[in-house]
Amino acid sequence: MEGVDYHAEERKKAEFDVESMKVVWAGSQHALEVSDRISKLVADDPKMLSRKELFKNTLRKAVYAWKRIVELRLSEEEASRLRFYVDEPAFTDLHWGMFIPAIKGQGTDEQQQKWLPLAYKMQIIGCYAQTELGHGSNVQGLETTATFDARTDEFVIHSPTLTSSKWWPGGLGKVSTHAVVFARLITDGKDHGVHGFIVQLRSLEDHMPLPGITVGDIGMKFGNGAYNTMDNGLLRFDHVRIPRNQMLMRVSQVTREGKYKQSDVPRQLVYGTMVYVRQTIVVDASSALSKAVCIATRYSAVRRQFGSQNGGPETQVGDKFSDSSLVHDFGLKSLTTSATAVSTDWGFVVLSMILLVSRACFKLCSYVCICVNELKPDAFLESEALI
């Protein structure tokens, strides 16, 4: 797949003239010219591009939140709640929410003892580099390779194609010094599938990318808020060497001689981090739905509109004696119930996962993963219904 431009290939299939379609879409040739000229004017004016200041402000808030966590000696649970109430996407979300859980779930005791203290003290900042330009949910299709070199006792991390470029990981674009990188493990020419590796990306001295590393920010996302406070990034490797012991080896190991082994710990733990992240998405959706329902309910209690037939005060939106308000009232109650149900389902899933892992019932973890995957879109659908 080296060098394939899928956009160009698709454009060739078009049965219409692209330039003519631009005019149709804009409404007229004049409208298209105005749109092009003004968009370039804004794009070329540095004072119009506010994302830099937006991002810098998020960095300040994230650093301040960390200082408060240290000063107040908050527990991990309390620190998580504090970051939740800051309610602004930042690099710390991926550091605490994916990088650290990946090491805790997939690293050996020795690896956890080495890396977690550094991560907890934020002496290193990590992200989770799984998604590639050519592959997202299809993890088994990832193309980045990690080839073991028995001569040097190292893995060689490489991006063999354009589509193997890591694309979108939050915290990667500007901030992270390290990443848990998912790549195809290859020993003696045999492909053992996708495994996780801890890879340093930037110098701890001057924050510059290390040799063989190409890393950067993917730029603006839609809108001027939301995830523009997050440095979603791209990442490519050019035969980057890392020590063998930086492969996360709780589930699978490669010996000094290059032999591939699997431990008694099942591979279900490999996707444990994604299960954790998806349940946090459910939490966020449930929280947003709960807030929206609360606001709508309180507003409907005081909002009056439309004149009354007898000359009295305007009709209360939430008046239960109005036929239309009956529908409105039922809708709010239904959505309130949905918000509660989503939150309750999430609590059940998290508790189930904790119990299963603590009791080594790994076979059932896959069912928990299925539940989380179903809850994620369900939570979004409920939120969309309110909107």
N, C-alpha and C positions, 0 to 999 in steps of 0.2 A: 504493500500500500504506500510505499515511499513516493512522495511527490504528487499524489493524487489530489487534484483540486475538485472536490465534489460540487462546489457551487458552480464552477465553470461548466462541469459536465451537465448539471441540471439546466443551466441557462441555455445550453445548446439545444435542449429539447423543447424550448418554448416555441409555440406556434404563433407568436405575436412579436411585434417590434417593441423592445424594452423601452426605448426613448419615447415612443408614442404612448405607451402605457403610463409613463411618468406624467405626461401631460394630462391624460385622462384622470389619473389619481389626484393630481393637484387641482384640477378644475379648468385650467387654461394654461397656455404657454406663458402668459404674463405672470400668473400665480406661481408657476414653477420657477421662473426666473427670480421672482421676489423671494420665494422660500429659500432657494439655493444661496442667494446673495446675503440674506440676513442670517441664515444659519452659519455661514462661513464667517461673517462679521463677529458673531458671538463666540464661535469656536476659536477664533484667532486673537481674541482680546483676553489676556490673562486675568484682568479684573472681573471679567464675567464668569470665570470658572471658579466657583466657590467650593468645589469639593476638597481642595487642599486644606482650607481653613476648617471645613467640616470634619475632615479626617484628623487634623491636629487637635481639635477640640475633643474628639472622642478619645484620642490618646491621653490627653490630660485627665479626662474623667476616669479612664481605666487605671491609670497610674495612681490617681488619688484614691480610688476605691481600694486598690491593693494596699496603700499605706494605711487606710482606715482599718482594713482587715487585720493587718499586723499590729497596729496600735491597740485595737480592742481585743486582740487575741481570740478572734472568732473561730469557732469550730468549722469544719468543712461544710457542714449543713448550713450553718449561719452565713458563711461566706457565699455559698451558692445562692441563698435567699437575697443577700445584699446585691449581688450582681443581677439577679432577676429584677429587682426593683429599680435599678438604674435604667433598665428597659431601653438599651441602645446597643445594636449589634457592634461588637468589637472583637479584636484579635483574641482577647482573653476567653471568649466563648469557645473557640476551637482549642485553645491551650488546655483549659480546664475540662471542657466537655468531650474532647476526642483524643488529643495527644496523651494526656495522663491516663484516661481509661484504657486506651489501647495498650499502654505499657503495663498497667495493672492486670489487664485481662490476658495478655499474650506473652508477657515477659516472664522469664524465670525469676526465682527469688534473688539471685545474684544481680540480674539486670535491673530489677526493681530497686535494689539497694543502691545501685550506682546512679540510675537516672532520675528516680522520683525525688530525692532530696534536692537535686538541682532544679527540677521542674517546679516543686512546691515553693522554693525560694525565688523562683523566676530568674535564676541565674542563666537559665536557657529558656527560650520561648519556642513552643512547638506547634505544629499543625498536623493535619491528617491528609496526606497526599495520595488519594485513591483515584478519583475521577480523572479520566483522560479526555482529550479532545474527541477521540473516536469511540469512547466507551464510558457509560455511566453505571447504570444498574447491572449491566452484564459484566460482573467482576471477572468472570472466567475469560473474558475477551481482552483483558488488559494486555498491553504490548510491551511495557517497560520490562527490561530483563535484569536479572541479578545472577551473573555467571560466576561460579566459584573457581578461583585460581588456586590450586593446591600448592603451587610453587611458593606463593607468598602468603598463604592462609588469609586470603582476602576475597571479597565479592566485588565484582565489577558491575556497577549500576550504569545502565545505558538506555537511551531513548532511540530506538532503531528507525523510527518513522515519524513523520509529522503528527500523525494521529495518536502516537504514543505520548505526546506532550501532556503533562499533568495540567489540568485546566479547571479553574474555579475554586480550589481549596481556599477557604477563608484564613486570614492571617498570614498567608504565603507571600502576597505581593510585595510587602514592605517590611514586615516586622519579624517574622519567625527566623530563628537561628537554626532550628532543627525541624525535622519532619519524620513522621512514621510514613515511609514510602512503601506502597504495595507494588510488587514486581514479580515477574515469573522467575521462579528459582530453577536454575539450570546447573546440573553437575554431570560431568562426563558426557555432555551432549544430550542428557535426558531432561525433559521439562517436567518438573514436579508441581506445576501449578502456581497459584498466586500466594505469596507469603509477605509478611511485614518486615521492614528493615528500618533501623534508626539511622538517619543520614544527616550529618551536619551540612547546612546550606551556606551559612554566612560566618565570617570571622567574628570571634568574640572580642577582638581588639578594635576593628574599625567598621564592622558590620558589612563589609564588602563580600560579594559572592565568592566562594572558594573556586579554585581551578576546576574546570570541567562543568561548572554549574551555570546555567542560564536561568535567571529567575526575574520576575517582574510582575507588575500590577496589570490586570486586564482592562483597567479603565472604568469609565462611568457605566453604571447600570441604569435602567429605566427610572426616570424621576430624579429628584435632587436630594432625596432623603433616604430613609430606610437603609438598604444595604450599601449605599455609597459611603457609609461610615466604616465599612468592612473592606479590607484590602484583599479581595479575591485575586488570586494570582495564577501565573503560568510557570511551569518548571520543566526544564530539559536537562538530561545528563549526557555528558560526553565521556564515557568510560571512566566514571568516578569510582575510585577504590575506597572500600571501607573494611575494617577488621571483621573477621568471621563472627566474632561475638556480638556484633551489632544486628545480627538477624534475631528477631524475637523468637525464642526457642522453647517456649512453654509447651507448644503443641508438636512442633517438628524440630529436628536438629540436623546439622551437618557437622560431621566429625572433622578432626584435623586432616584425616586422610581423604576427605571428600565423600564419605558415605552418608547417604540420606537415611534418617531414622525418624520414626514417629513414636511419641510417648503414649502413655495410657490416656492422657487428657485428650478428649475428642475435638475434632475440628470445629464443632459448633461454637467454641469460644472465639474463633477467628472473627465471626461476624457479630460478636457481643457488643462491640463498640457501636456499630450501626444500629443495633437494637436499642441501645441506650439513647442514641441521638434521635431516633425516630420517636421514642416515647417522650422526649423533651418537646418535640414538635407537637405532639398530642397535648402536652401540658400547656404550651403556648396558645394553641387553638382553643382549648377549654377556657383558659384565662381570658382571652379576648372575647369569647362568646359570653362568658359570665359578666364581664364589664359592660358589654353592649346591651345585654338583656336588662341589667340593673339600670343603666341610663335610660333605656326605652321605657321601662316600667315607671320610673320616677317621673319622667317627662310626660307620659300619658296621664298621670294623676293630676297634673297642674295645667296642661295645655288645653286651651279651649279654642274652638274654631267653628265657623259657620253660624249664621244667625238662627235663633230659635223661632218657631212659628208663632209663639204667643208673646213675643216681644221681650222675653226674659233674657238672662245672660246667655252667651254663646255656649254651644254644646261641648261638654268635656269629652276629650278624645277617649278616655278610658271609661266613659259612662257605660256601665254594664247593662243598662236598659235599652241601649241603642243596638239595633240589629247589626249594623256595621261594626260597632265596637265589640259586639260579642265575638265576631271573627278576630278582631284585633286582640282582644283580651285572651282568647283561646290560643292565638299564635304566640303571644308572649309567654303564656304558661307552658305551652308545648316546648318552646325554645329554652325556657328555664329548666324544664325537666331534661332536655337534651344536654344542656351544659353540665348538669349534675351527673347525668349518666356517663358522659364522656370522661369527666373527672374521676368518677368511681371506677370505670373500666380501666383507666390508666393506673389507678392505685392498685387494683387487683393484678394487673400485668407486672408491675414493678415488684410487688411482694412475691408473686409467683417466681419471677426470675431469681430474686435473692434466695428464696428457699431452695429452688432447684440447684443452683450453683453450690450453695452451702452444703447440700446433702449429696452432691455429686450425681444428681439425676440429669445428666447431660442430654440424654435421648429426648427428653421432653422440651429442651430449650428451643428446638426447631418450631414447636407449636407456639411457644411464646413469641417467636419471631414472626410467625404468620399473623398472630393477633395484633401485634404492633403495626405490621404492614397494612392491615385492614383498618385499624383505628385511625391511622394517619389521614387517609382520604376521607374517612367518615367524619372526623373532626372538622376538616375543611368544608365539607358539604354542609354541615350544620351551621358553620359560621357564615357561609355564603347564603344560606336560606334567610338568615336574619337581615343581611344586606339587601 
